[in-house]
Amino acid sequence: MKTIRLVLSGPSRFNGRGLVRSAGLYLYLYLYLCLFCLCLLFAVGAPAQQQAISESKIPTITTFDVPGAGTSAGQGTFAERINAAGVIAGDYTDSSYVSHGYVRAANGTITTFDAPGAGTGAGQGTYAVGINKAGDIAGTYHDVSNVRHGYVRAANGTITTFDAAGAGTGADQGTRVYSINTAGVITGSSIDVSNVYHGYVRVADGTITTFDAAGAGTGANQGTEGWSINTAGVIVGWYVDASNMNHGFVRTKKGAMTTIDAPGAGTGANQGTFAYSINAAGVIVGYYMDASDVIHGFIRTKEGTITTFDAPDAGTGANEGTYALSIDTGGAIAGSYIDASATLNGYVRATNGTITTFDVSGQGTWAYGINAAGVITGPSVDGSSVYHGYLWKP
């Protein structure tokens, strides 16, 4: 399954805040002085521990564009993942629809790069989809024949390319990368000559082991996809069975696999369960599609207990609903939901279940990655269908 990139529209929800002027300014100052005096009186009579006034923090949103990113429909900047230090990995599409990787430092400095052998035609190039604590980036590149290959870029800029055993060499076949952990272990999927998908794990020394979930189909566009790997080397993803139904899975470092089917998941073709992200504690998040093709988020504990949830205002029609896409070390979840007007919005779900929604552009917001500080990144799309990266800080 390819990373989803939608172009959706909807009303803007953010307006600039101007200064209070004229008579309103004097009223504001008067009320402020009154409140200040009351606070002084309160401070004199109140115990020291009651004098602290807590203020609700207002989340901030910062958007950014990579130099060289195209400005036409379907072009622009895609932010994919963010590490604990606030470094972002992603890719951008230029004016010729060629993709290039980039890394954005916490101070905003952007460095672009291309994997050796990446094609320079439309739909080709370099895609960066994973970053670890050390700043190592993993991703996929498409060559001049539209064959896919994996790569890992060390924090010092050195790029190593690789292919999983058995990967096909035809157009749209080959090796895809989705995640890298702190030890530099990578997971993803390969597509063979029959267009069947197989999961793999690549350790830092370059050794690659492929795997297939029990029950995975062996027909075209069926099979197994590794999607996320945690610090312990545990992998989650999903597989497509012979009936084209999707099932999530969790695979231990030693190779033992357990199937995940969320309660309420549909059993028809293209329905079912997708395990999307796993944190260091072994907590898994993802989404499922029910029998009516409505999408819902889920969280699964390390022991196997599954809780489902829906973002406020998530649509209840076919192909609408809630996607859970990333989980941080503390258990906060970032994701997106599609509402009844087909507008895409971001959200964060706290460990107590409280969901806060946000919208970057009013046209569409994907929340792909969240780090330990609760900072979220992803792409947003504007009214001209151009993409922009962003950071949402709590």
Steps between C-alpha positions, in 0.01 A plus 500: 500500500639837398517797736174686444519855368161661453405836360195618691331832553304668774445829684788668678491473879785734588475878491764760582463685832523879464568757772209654693457860389313824577248493789538125527865546593417731792237257629751218474764698693249596768390143552861385502593749775200394709598136463861585589393672824282206597791267438720710731238486776469124451877458515524682834244279674565169328756239606811484286402170341175655373660802337608318183256556218494226239439598143377267230760461230382577150644263238711664230522404135804571283488428127802465274596435140818345369690726255440358154159352581249541218201730529252326270226254592641177647842655561654643816641385833409179684605465865505135605661430839656690791752370756548584868733790416240661275677408175259430212548268204291529189501561129390763254376497142653753264347680202571195280326264746831343601537418871801581720576423864568758767583529869389803702698575816326621816620854425331492159808437285410276204738269316387322184637179354449239227575129524761372250317354201175690558316580179442854381171454317151584617393265782859394562756613757565469874249458783597530870255332737682415824748658743649372825643666811847530349366674191543204264238514225348208309295508185436383148612622161360432153754453221472591131310176437258572788643214705501564878808467720570562868761729648626618838664840544728536801491822699830598336337482156640164381236307302490121466255336261360148524251252356317222682556147374239397245394855418374537144674717242199613300327836514340562844668188639802490731569606859305751713609643836267624775677518838839509676565454874770631735734210416471571128278198433263556208171342399290522187377280219621364171293435190600191303472420128138387554414824684464318834612689812745363759612658826867536586729618777847641431748528788770766513771276353289457184364149563142472371244242610168472319179372658139422417204496736313172529186539295644761267375466144730410213320680219585834344471789749465256788759410764678660797617856577724594793414858596650604837781372724570597863822512702463131598480392135128418515328562166137577422325517166229317315441227247244446226349152489374298202161677526669842493406569862757682716631378837744671733794315650774538760832319452751451781873543446530121494239471225187386686192663344154573641205610288302809603136542404328798658146446635254618238740471207331408174570171330450602138760577236717801593345513848662386824780613730822699447763510779687823433736594786658350814681678784778382732247360750348276233176697472360485146271740318332478165162510336238267361231518236160363599237324291369837380848619397515747790845543660567489877814532712621239748763461770629158609691443824806275511276235665257510208208707631352712219314829549333668203431871465376770263607861478231761567325601176641200313274406213287188508467440127700269276872589494453754780614466860811487718859396422745434787844542343767547768557451875766658720694345789242622753200364311365814333360431155510719190282448199245645263131475438272566206179676590157491334602776259802296385742740673814352649599616851775415750459391861697388805357254752641528853559191714179575694303484175449874455514593131612841377440579134684749282511622144797664333365632172124447496549280194657183638735392779681170548659433841768243419753517783515588870808512724553464875431872554161468334609697192313386189601530137351420164390661176213739446346599169388848398219620277716450190574136593862585587653323802686661791676351803404605850577458871222503760633567850282452809 
